[in-house]
Amino acid sequence: MKLQLISAVAVCLLSIAACNNASKSPKELSSEEVLELAGKSPGMNAGRGTFTVNTPTGWTKIDTVMSRIEYTFMMAPITDDSTFQANVNIVTQELKKGFTLDKVMESTQKEMESFFVDYKKIDTGERTVTGVKAKWMKCQYAHRESGTLLNGEVTILVKNNIAYAITLTTLANDLVKYEPALEEILGSFTAK
C-alpha cells in the first residue's frame, strides 16, 4: 500500500491567521490540527472554479475536500521503489486586506519555519505563470507524523485578490525528477 502524505505546506501558507491563532505553538500542532484550523480561515477556497490546469500524462487528478479545504491533487504514477507518491496540490484563498504577493510569500516562509521539523529553505525566486507574476520557493522538511524527509516547491500567484498556491511535494532526493511535470502544470495553469 502506498503512503500518501498530505503536505500542510500550501495550507499553512494560505492560512496565516489560522496558524497564528492556534492555542498551541505551531510546532505542537499535528498536520491534522493545522488542516482543521486552515479550513476555518476566512476566504479559504475563494478561488474554487476560477482556474484551469492540465494534468501531465500518466498522472492522476482528483478534486477533493479535506477539513473544509478544497484541493486539486495531481499524483505522479506509482513507483515500485517508494512508499511515497509525489504530488502537486493546488489550494486557493482570498487575500486579507493589505496582503500582497510579497507579503504572502514572506509569511509562508515564516510559518513553514515555525511549523515544520528540520525545515530548511533551499532557494527562492520570481517567475511568471501564464503571464501572471509569481513567487516560488524550494524547501526541505520532515513530515510531522512519519518523519519522512520531503522536498517542496511552492509557487504562489495572485490574481483578482485570490492567492493560488501550487505545491509540488516529493521525497527529499526526488524534486529535480518531478520538476518537468511541475513546469507542465504551471505552463497550463490559467486563473480567471
Phi, psi and omega in degrees: 000134180276140176267125176247108180272125177274119180279132177275005183305298185295325180293312181296323183292329179268351185240049184305319179297319181296314181295322182285336183264011179290149179284341177257163173290154182305324181289342179272347182279141173278165177302322180297318179294321177297315179299318180297315178296316182297322180298339180266359183293139177300136176083357179300139178073013183298338181268011179304127177077007183253010178217157172235152181203145177264148178263130178302149178304132180089346179272161179247135179249133178224129170261127185213168177234129174225129179051043178071003181260128179269124181242148160251118178252135170237120185250134179295160175302145179291136177249152181285340187264012184212149174265002181246136178253112178304147182207161172239131175237150180234126174229159183226154175202142174290138181287143173288156180304133178089353179275138176238174177303316179300315181293321178298314181293319178299314179295322178302311181298318179296316179297318181295319178300321183278339185264314190272139176286139178057031180295136176216121175284132181262314184195159176219163177182184177238156177198182170243147176239109185042053174085001181248132179299136180221160173240150179223158174211148175245140181212170176226144180198164176264131176299134188304311188273324185262339184080001180297131179279123185237157169245147176227145171233110185256126175242127181238133172227156180234129175217131181053044177065018175249128175268131176248121178250119181245114189238122172268129177236128181222170168297158188308323184262007187251003185303311182300323180300325185258357180298325176300322177294320177299317178299321178296318179296311181296324179292339180258351185290127177226123176259140180282000000 
